[in-house]
Amino acid sequence: MLALWGIFGLSALAVVIAGYKLGQYGDEIAEATGIERAWIGMLLLATVTSLPELATTVTAGAIVAPQIALGNIFGSNLFNMALLFVMEAVSFWILGQRDLPPLLANVGYGQLRYASVAISLTALAVVGIGLGSGGEFLGMGPVSWAILVVYPLGVWALYRPRDPGAGLPPRPRDAVVPLLKFAAAAAVVIVAGMYLARTGKGIALRTRLTGTFMGAIFIAASTSLPELMSCIGALRIRSFDLLVGNLFGSNMFNIFTIPFADLAYRGSLLPAGSREQMVVAALSVVLMSIAAFGIERRSRRRFLGIGPEAWGILLVYLVAVYVLFRRGIEF
């Protein structure tokens, strides 16, 4: 057990350092290529930082542990939205960015499109759990096939070049060095993230907590550490669209892992989900909706340095943790 915690700690340290750099390099890539920062965050940043979730989810599907697989997906989505509260607190109290309005008021209205795609994909997953079994084709259920199609279509539909008047013209040649630095940091995050997920799972299996709670809270938080650090990196340079695009994009990618876990699972994965999984997924939709409301409302009000929508996100997240803890302990 001590060795597991040691590997877990070293992996977490590597993810902290490399993940922090990812946000900065992503912003440099957006600046050089002229691609919208939110899209860079949604695709590049979110894909790299979500690979630990992919590994954990597919592994859980292969060992016939649907509660851990789905708990990890929906729990990670909950945690990603809770990071909006954390980022506001870091911005105001640690980085001293008190000249700015709350985080959600700093991002573009285009982020509402990202939120809508993430919410739609999560709603599809909820439908898949509620439908029950049947209609499996080539190792996947019908909703998994739908997710497999909707995600790339959503990524394509969300692409927007940056407004030419928003700064200097793009310089594609200048993107080579940031891309190489991004790739190096991504490699560290991927390798360390895999060890983080594996040791987190090992620690989870040695506790008396059920798959639902461990998947939704402990493992999900562990595998979401890359998102946390990449967001702090983006926050420090005030690249807010990159930050929020990363979080919505991570939620999109997490749902996109369902078809791959379905292939590894013996049967149709989503119908094996429980009522608790539907509750966690629904709560993640609530959190994304609160975030979308904050982007649209653009309130400048603060309480203890935090915007009202971020406080709402924290409240719903804590309720979710409490409910899962009460229902997830095995005595």
C-alpha positions in Angstrom: 0.0 0.0 0.0 2.9 2.4 0.8 4.5 1.7 -2.6 1.2 2.5 -4.3 1.0 5.8 -2.5 4.6 6.6 -3.4 4.1 6.0 -7.1 0.8 7.9 -6.9 2.6 10.9 -5.4 5.5 10.9 -7.9 3.0 10.6 -10.8 0.9 13.4 -9.4 4.0 15.7 -9.1 5.0 15.0 -12.8 1.4 15.8 -13.9 1.4 19.0 -11.8 4.6 20.3 -13.5 3.9 19.2 -17.1 0.1 19.9 -16.9 0.9 23.5 -15.8 3.0 24.0 -18.9 0.3 22.6 -21.3 -1.9 25.7 -20.8 0.9 28.1 -21.7 1.9 26.1 -24.7 -1.7 25.8 -25.9 -2.0 29.6 -25.8 1.2 30.0 -27.8 -0.2 27.5 -30.4 -3.5 29.5 -30.7 -1.6 32.8 -31.1 0.7 31.4 -33.8 -2.0 29.5 -35.8 -4.9 31.9 -35.5 -7.2 29.2 -34.3 -9.8 30.1 -31.6 -8.3 29.6 -28.1 -11.5 27.8 -26.9 -11.2 25.3 -29.8 -7.5 24.6 -29.0 -8.5 24.1 -25.3 -11.4 21.8 -26.4 -9.4 19.6 -28.7 -5.7 19.7 -27.9 -5.7 20.4 -24.2 -8.8 18.4 -23.4 -7.8 15.3 -25.4 -4.3 15.2 -23.7 -5.6 15.8 -20.2 -8.5 13.4 -20.6 -6.4 10.4 -21.7 -6.0 9.1 -18.1 -9.8 8.9 -18.0 -9.8 7.0 -21.3 -7.3 4.5 -19.9 -9.2 4.1 -16.6 -12.6 3.8 -18.3 -11.6 1.2 -20.9 -9.7 -0.8 -18.3 -12.8 -0.8 -16.1 -14.9 -1.9 -19.1 -12.5 -4.8 -19.9 -12.6 -6.1 -16.3 -16.4 -5.9 -16.3 -16.6 -3.1 -13.8 -19.3 -0.8 -15.3 -19.9 1.1 -12.1 -16.2 2.2 -12.0 -16.2 3.0 -15.7 -19.3 5.1 -15.8 -18.6 6.6 -12.3 -15.2 7.7 -13.5 -16.7 9.4 -16.6 -19.6 11.2 -14.9 -17.6 11.9 -11.8 -14.8 13.5 -13.8 -17.3 15.7 -15.5 -18.6 16.8 -12.1 -15.1 17.5 -10.9 -14.2 19.4 -14.1 -17.1 21.8 -13.5 -16.1 22.2 -9.8 -12.8 23.4 -11.1 -14.5 26.6 -12.2 -15.0 27.5 -8.6 -11.4 26.5 -7.8 -10.1 28.6 -10.7 -12.1 31.7 -9.5 -10.7 31.3 -6.0 -7.1 30.9 -7.4 -7.6 33.9 -9.6 -8.9 36.2 -6.9 -7.1 35.0 -3.8 -3.8 33.6 -5.1 -3.0 35.3 -8.4 -4.5 38.6 -7.3 -6.5 39.1 -10.6 -9.0 41.4 -8.8 -9.2 43.9 -11.6 -11.2 41.4 -13.6 -14.9 40.3 -13.3 -15.6 36.7 -12.3 -14.1 34.0 -14.5 -17.3 33.1 -16.4 -17.8 36.8 -17.3 -14.4 36.9 -19.0 -15.0 34.2 -21.6 -16.7 34.7 -25.0 -20.3 33.9 -25.7 -19.0 31.2 -28.1 -18.4 29.1 -25.1 -22.2 28.5 -24.9 -21.8 26.4 -28.1 -19.2 24.2 -26.3 -21.5 23.9 -23.3 -24.4 22.8 -25.5 -22.4 20.0 -27.2 -21.1 18.8 -23.8 -24.6 18.8 -22.4 -26.1 17.0 -25.4 -23.5 14.2 -25.3 -24.1 13.7 -21.5 -27.8 13.6 -22.2 -27.2 10.9 -24.8 -25.4 8.8 -22.1 -28.3 9.2 -19.7 -30.7 8.0 -22.4 -28.4 5.0 -23.0 -28.6 4.0 -19.3 -32.4 4.5 -19.2 -33.1 2.6 -22.4 -31.8 -0.8 -21.1 -30.2 -3.5 -23.2 -30.9 -4.3 -26.8 -29.8 -3.3 -30.3 -26.1 -4.1 -29.8 -24.2 -4.0 -33.1 -20.5 -4.9 -33.6 -19.9 -4.9 -29.9 -21.5 -1.6 -29.1 -25.0 -0.4 -28.1 -27.0 2.1 -30.2 -26.3 5.1 -28.0 -22.6 4.3 -28.0 -22.7 4.4 -31.8 -24.6 7.8 -31.6 -21.9 9.2 -29.3 -19.2 8.0 -31.7 -20.8 10.0 -34.5 -22.0 13.1 -32.6 -18.6 13.9 -30.9 -16.5 14.4 -34.1 -19.4 16.2 -35.7 -19.5 18.5 -32.7 -15.8 19.1 -32.9 -16.1 20.0 -36.6 -19.1 22.3 -36.0 -17.3 24.2 -33.2 -14.3 25.1 -35.2 -13.8 28.8 -35.7 -10.7 30.7 -36.8 -9.8 33.6 -34.5 -11.2 37.0 -35.4 -8.5 38.6 -37.7 -8.9 41.9 -35.9 -8.2 40.3 -32.5 -4.4 40.6 -32.8 -1.5 40.0 -35.1 -2.0 37.8 -38.1 -1.3 34.1 -37.7 2.3 32.9 -38.2 2.1 29.1 -38.8 5.9 28.7 -38.8 6.1 30.1 -35.3 3.8 27.3 -34.1 6.5 24.6 -34.6 8.4 25.3 -31.3 5.2 25.6 -29.2 3.9 22.4 -30.8 7.1 20.5 -29.9 7.0 21.8 -26.3 3.3 20.9 -26.1 4.0 17.4 -27.4 6.8 16.9 -24.8 4.6 18.1 -21.9 1.7 16.0 -23.2 3.9 12.9 -23.3 4.8 13.4 -19.6 1.2 14.0 -18.7 0.0 10.9 -20.6 2.6 8.5 -19.0 2.4 9.9 -15.5 -1.4 10.1 -15.8 -1.6 6.4 -16.7 0.4 5.6 -13.5 -1.8 8.0 -11.6 -5.0 6.2 -12.8 -3.5 2.8 -12.2 -2.3 3.4 -8.7 -5.5 5.4 -7.9 -7.4 2.3 -8.9 -5.2 0.1 -6.8 -5.7 2.3 -3.7 -9.4 2.3 -4.4 -9.6 -1.5 -4.5 -7.9 -1.7 -1.1 -10.6 0.5 0.6 -14.1 -0.4 1.7 -15.7 2.1 -0.7 -17.9 0.9 -3.6 -17.1 1.4 -7.3 -19.7 4.1 -7.6 -18.2 6.4 -5.0 -14.5 5.6 -5.8 -15.1 6.1 -9.5 -17.1 9.3 -9.1 -14.9 11.0 -6.5 -11.4 9.6 -5.7 -10.4 8.1 -9.1 -12.2 10.9 -11.0 -10.3 13.6 -9.0 -7.0 11.8 -9.6 -7.4 11.5 -13.3 -8.7 15.1 -13.5 -5.4 16.4 -12.0 -4.0 17.2 -15.6 -7.1 19.4 -16.2 -6.5 21.2 -12.9 -2.9 22.1 -13.7 -3.4 23.0 -17.3 -6.2 25.3 -16.2 -3.9 27.0 -13.7 -1.4 27.5 -16.4 -4.0 29.1 -18.7 -5.4 31.2 -15.8 -2.0 32.6 -14.9 -1.6 34.1 -18.4 -5.3 35.1 -18.4 -6.2 32.8 -21.3 -9.8 32.3 -20.0 -11.3 31.0 -23.2 -8.6 28.3 -23.4 -9.3 27.4 -19.8 -13.1 27.1 -20.1 -12.8 25.4 -23.5 -10.5 22.8 -21.9 -13.1 22.0 -19.2 -16.1 21.7 -21.6 -13.9 19.8 -24.1 -12.8 17.4 -21.4 -16.4 16.7 -20.5 -17.1 16.1 -24.2 -14.1 13.7 -24.5 -15.0 11.8 -21.4 -18.4 10.9 -22.9 -16.6 10.0 -26.1 -14.7 7.3 -24.2 -17.9 5.4 -23.6 -17.9 3.7 -27.1 -14.3 2.4 -26.5 -15.2 1.1 -23.0 -18.3 -0.5 -24.6 -16.1 -2.4 -27.0 -14.0 -3.6 -24.1 -17.0 -4.6 -22.1 -18.8 -7.9 -22.5 -22.2 -6.7 -23.5 -23.6 -3.2 -23.8 -22.0 -0.9 -21.2 -24.6 1.9 -20.7 -27.5 -0.3 -19.8 -25.3 -1.8 -17.1 -25.3 1.6 -15.4 -27.3 2.2 -12.3 -29.7 4.8 -11.0 -26.8 6.4 -9.2 -24.9 6.8 -12.5 -27.9 8.6 -14.0 -28.0 10.9 -10.9 -24.3 11.7 -11.3 -24.7 12.3 -15.0 -27.8 14.5 -14.4 -25.9 16.6 -11.8 -23.0 17.1 -14.2 -25.6 18.5 -16.7 -26.9 20.8 -13.9 -23.3 22.1 -13.3 -22.7 22.7 -17.0 -26.0 24.5 -17.3 -25.1 26.8 -14.3 -21.8 27.5 -16.0 -23.6 28.3 -19.3 -25.9 30.6 -17.4 -23.0 32.4 -15.9 -21.4 33.0 -19.3 -24.7 34.4 -20.7 -25.5 36.5 -17.6 -21.9 37.9 -17.2 -22.5 39.1 -13.6 -19.7 41.2 -12.0 -20.9 40.5 -8.5 -18.7 38.7 -6.1 -19.1 37.2 -2.6 -15.8 36.5 -0.9 -14.1 37.1 -4.3 -16.2 34.4 -6.0 -19.1 34.9 -8.5 -22.6 33.7 -7.7 -22.6 31.0 -10.4 -19.3 29.6 -9.1 -20.9 29.3 -5.6 -23.8 27.5 -7.2 -21.5 25.1 -8.9 -19.7 24.4 -5.6 -23.0 23.9 -3.7 -24.3 21.3 -6.3 -21.0 19.5 -6.4 -20.9 19.2 -2.6 -24.4 17.9 -2.5 -23.4 15.3 -5.2 -20.4 14.2 -3.1 -22.5 13.9 0.0 -25.2 11.8 -1.7 -22.6 9.5 -3.3 -20.7 9.1 0.0 -23.9 8.2 1.9 -24.9 5.7 -0.7 -21.4 4.4 -1.6 -19.9 3.3 1.8 -19.9 -0.5 2.4 -20.1 -1.2 6.2 
